[in-house]
């Protein structure tokens, strides 16, 4: 139980660190309010400047995913294996927007019934609370949304040493969760 909890905590910490790093690395044609290697007219938002960020709501949430794909298409990025990492609030907007209708998705139940978003415009959607945020020019919190392909990035890690907490003044090892967390 403790190892599983510790593993989950490590996964969250690593995820936040990797996603924060990736947020600051996109090509110029894949970010900002003049994104698109060919068109230069895709408004994906920016952190600097008043009014530079893009407000996402249930009416434009799907459109922004399509525009992200357009930016990737203009750079000849393959469609196979595309993904997008979205915060929980964005996923909720997708569920209450047009995707909730089963006749649009082709699914007999629709996302509002089963809670699964799946793919939008060739892109698999993943929810994460680990995306990087920053205060924009309007003093509002903006979230960096990441998308790409499986081939575009990788991460590897290794835990080289683990240890158990020895109980002081007794024999054995601690199974007290609070003691383990304090260590």
BELMOMO-V334743 format. One record per residue. N is the residue number from 1. RES is the residue in three letters. PHI is phi in radians with two decimals (none if undefined). Layout:
n->N res->RES phi->PHI
n->N res->RES phi->PHI
This chain:
n->1 res->UNK phi->none
n->2 res->UNK phi->-1.20
n->3 res->UNK phi->-1.12
n->4 res->UNK phi->-1.12
n->5 res->UNK phi->-1.11
n->6 res->UNK phi->-1.11
n->7 res->UNK phi->-1.08
n->8 res->UNK phi->-1.15
n->9 res->UNK phi->-1.13
n->10 res->UNK phi->-1.14
n->11 res->UNK phi->-1.03
n->12 res->UNK phi->-1.14
n->13 res->UNK phi->-1.11
n->14 res->UNK phi->-1.14
n->15 res->UNK phi->-1.02
n->16 res->UNK phi->-1.06
n->17 res->UNK phi->-1.15
n->18 res->UNK phi->-1.17
n->19 res->UNK phi->-1.14
n->20 res->UNK phi->-1.12
n->21 res->UNK phi->-1.12
n->22 res->UNK phi->-1.11
n->23 res->UNK phi->-1.08
n->24 res->UNK phi->-1.72
n->25 res->UNK phi->-2.01
n->26 res->UNK phi->-1.22
n->27 res->UNK phi->-1.12
n->28 res->UNK phi->-1.00
n->29 res->UNK phi->-1.32
n->30 res->UNK phi->-1.98
n->31 res->UNK phi->-2.62
n->32 res->UNK phi->1.39
n->33 res->UNK phi->-1.66
n->34 res->UNK phi->-2.29
n->35 res->UNK phi->-1.27
n->36 res->UNK phi->1.90
n->37 res->UNK phi->-1.14
n->38 res->UNK phi->-1.76
n->39 res->UNK phi->-1.41
n->40 res->UNK phi->1.06
n->41 res->UNK phi->-2.22
n->42 res->UNK phi->-1.65
n->43 res->UNK phi->-1.60
n->44 res->UNK phi->-1.73
n->45 res->UNK phi->1.66
n->46 res->UNK phi->-2.53
n->47 res->UNK phi->-1.51
n->48 res->UNK phi->-1.38
n->49 res->UNK phi->1.65
n->50 res->UNK phi->-1.16
n->51 res->UNK phi->1.33
n->52 res->UNK phi->-1.43
n->53 res->UNK phi->-1.38
n->54 res->UNK phi->-1.89
n->55 res->UNK phi->-1.40
n->56 res->UNK phi->-1.78
n->57 res->UNK phi->-2.40
n->58 res->UNK phi->-1.15
n->59 res->UNK phi->-1.48
n->60 res->UNK phi->-2.08
n->61 res->UNK phi->-1.05
n->62 res->UNK phi->-1.22
n->63 res->UNK phi->-1.01
n->64 res->UNK phi->-1.18
n->65 res->UNK phi->-1.16
n->66 res->UNK phi->-1.10
n->67 res->UNK phi->-1.16
n->68 res->UNK phi->-1.06
n->69 res->UNK phi->-1.15
n->70 res->UNK phi->-1.07
n->71 res->UNK phi->-1.06
n->72 res->UNK phi->-1.20
n->73 res->UNK phi->-1.05
n->74 res->UNK phi->-1.18
n->75 res->UNK phi->-1.83
n->76 res->UNK phi->1.03
n->77 res->UNK phi->-1.37
n->78 res->UNK phi->-1.03
n->79 res->UNK phi->-1.30
n->80 res->UNK phi->-1.17
n->81 res->UNK phi->1.37
n->82 res->UNK phi->-1.24
n->83 res->UNK phi->-2.49
n->84 res->UNK phi->-2.48
n->85 res->UNK phi->-1.80
n->86 res->UNK phi->-2.14
n->87 res->UNK phi->-1.27
n->88 res->UNK phi->-1.00
n->89 res->UNK phi->-1.16
n->90 res->UNK phi->-1.20
n->91 res->UNK phi->-1.04
n->92 res->UNK phi->-1.11
n->93 res->UNK phi->-1.11
n->94 res->UNK phi->-1.11
n->95 res->UNK phi->-1.22
n->96 res->UNK phi->-1.71
n->97 res->UNK phi->-1.46
n->98 res->UNK phi->-1.06
n->99 res->UNK phi->-1.17
n->100 res->UNK phi->-1.19
n->101 res->UNK phi->-1.47
n->102 res->UNK phi->-1.18
n->103 res->UNK phi->-1.24
n->104 res->UNK phi->-1.40
n->105 res->UNK phi->-1.41
n->106 res->UNK phi->1.41
n->107 res->UNK phi->-1.57
n->108 res->UNK phi->-1.27
n->109 res->UNK phi->-1.99
n->110 res->UNK phi->1.37
n->111 res->UNK phi->-1.22
n->112 res->UNK phi->-1.23
n->113 res->UNK phi->-1.55
n->114 res->UNK phi->-1.85
n->115 res->UNK phi->1.34
n->116 res->UNK phi->-1.63
n->117 res->UNK phi->-1.57
n->118 res->UNK phi->1.31
n->119 res->UNK phi->-1.98
n->120 res->UNK phi->-2.30
n->121 res->UNK phi->0.83
n->122 res->UNK phi->1.22
n->123 res->UNK phi->-2.16
n->124 res->UNK phi->-1.32
n->125 res->UNK phi->-1.73
n->126 res->UNK phi->-2.14
n->127 res->UNK phi->-1.73
n->128 res->UNK phi->-2.56
n->129 res->UNK phi->-1.69
n->130 res->UNK phi->-1.70
n->131 res->UNK phi->-1.22
n->132 res->UNK phi->-1.21
n->133 res->UNK phi->-2.18
n->134 res->UNK phi->-2.68
n->135 res->UNK phi->-1.49
n->136 res->UNK phi->-1.54
n->137 res->UNK phi->-1.13
n->138 res->UNK phi->-1.67
n->139 res->UNK phi->1.12
n->140 res->UNK phi->-1.80
n->141 res->UNK phi->-1.43
n->142 res->UNK phi->-1.93
n->143 res->UNK phi->-1.94
n->144 res->UNK phi->-1.36
n->145 res->UNK phi->-1.77
n->146 res->UNK phi->-1.94
n->147 res->UNK phi->-2.56
n->148 res->UNK phi->2.99
n->149 res->UNK phi->-2.17
n->150 res->UNK phi->-1.06
n->151 res->UNK phi->-1.37
n->152 res->UNK phi->-1.37
n->153 res->UNK phi->-2.64
n->154 res->UNK phi->-2.64
n->155 res->UNK phi->-2.59
n->156 res->UNK phi->-2.38
n->157 res->UNK phi->-2.52
n->158 res->UNK phi->-2.52
n->159 res->UNK phi->-1.58
n->160 res->UNK phi->-1.63
n->161 res->UNK phi->-2.63
n->162 res->UNK phi->-2.23
n->163 res->UNK phi->-2.63
n->164 res->UNK phi->-1.81
n->165 res->UNK phi->-1.50
n->166 res->UNK phi->-1.43
n->167 res->UNK phi->-1.40
n->168 res->UNK phi->-1.37
n->169 res->UNK phi->1.12
n->170 res->UNK phi->-2.78
n->171 res->UNK phi->-1.62
n->172 res->UNK phi->1.75
n->173 res->UNK phi->-2.17
n->174 res->UNK phi->-1.34
n->175 res->UNK phi->-2.03
n->176 res->UNK phi->-1.47
n->177 res->UNK phi->-1.03
n->178 res->UNK phi->-1.12
n->179 res->UNK phi->-1.13
n->180 res->UNK phi->-1.13
n->181 res->UNK phi->-1.18
n->182 res->UNK phi->-1.25
n->183 res->UNK phi->-1.33
